[in-house]
Amino acid sequence: MLRVKTSVLIPGQMVAKDIETPENMKLLIKGSVLTKYSIDFLLKWKIEEIYIKEELEEIIHNRATTLERLTDSYNKSLITIISFMEGLKVNNHIELEEVSEIVAEIEKFVDIMPSLKVINQLKDTDHYTHQHSINVGIYATFIGRWLGLKGEELKKLTYSALLHDVGKMKIPPEILNKPGLLTPAEYEIMKGHSKEGYNILKNNKGLGEEIIIGALQHHERENGKGYPQGLTGDKIHLFGKVIAIADIYDAMTSNRVYRGRLSPFETAEKLLESSYGELDISITKLFVEKLSDFFISSFVILNNGKRAQIVAKNQNYPTRPLIRLEDGFIDLSREKNLCILDVI
Ligand SMILES: [Fe+2]
């Protein structure tokens, strides 16, 4: 452990001891990786020195480069998607070159992303629909890979997920961005986005049928209670099933004006509950299983306010792992009144 002046810190270094203000407000916790943003943040709080982990320069550099590449790649995609989705408000034309640029960024992103936590760090509420499209593209691509899809098939899934909500650009902004629950009449209008999206996509030559069908069906549910067609079980295309899971996961783990985000673990539990009747059971189980692997060794906050670290996954209960607290270990599968409120 090294004591270093904040002014000479570099992105990629790892915090070795919790950093607090004189009033005991926690700014960063042990294990956090420094970014340009967090160093500025510490300087703003007039933290003069901190403890960092002693590591090889190469490790620090590689970590910083990966974070920078992910942030660049994400922001580049965001600018592109804002441009073509906003364009849909005035005409129905999709610039396929722009879409394929984002798909290529997502493929890179999925290749180098060390943790799904990164997406949470990049999210903001200002561009919710645009970010949501990219995030669903990323999550669906992960699920596709875990399902064994490759090459062109996987690429088609990424396209379909990225474009799943283009129809929302035809929904009046006062309904789309309403900071509260929709009235039944407004909800009916909102539900029209699947069909609107289908109309836009089918008029753009060059998008294959599977891409269009996946987007059309992302609100269909296994029990037939979804929309727009009320399809059941195997009548729903694989892409529609995958995008439904990615869509719900991203929506629940995002902050909205009218509600705070849920943790990945709370969301995973809700997804498993919904899998009885609404979502494809085997894809949901696969997603939850792989998702929990991403969070091993992460620091978390529990609903009793305590901080802990995830130590190991419980194979039978992936949403309730084994955690380490300052005073010992807890198996969350045996402590049903405890749950993970946040991943730090
Ligand atoms: Fe949607």
Boltz pocket constraint, residues with backbone or C-beta under 6 A from the ligand:
constraints:
  - pocket:
      binder: B
      contacts: [[A, 164], [A, 165], [A, 193], [A, 218], [A, 219], [A, 247]]
      max_distance: 6.0
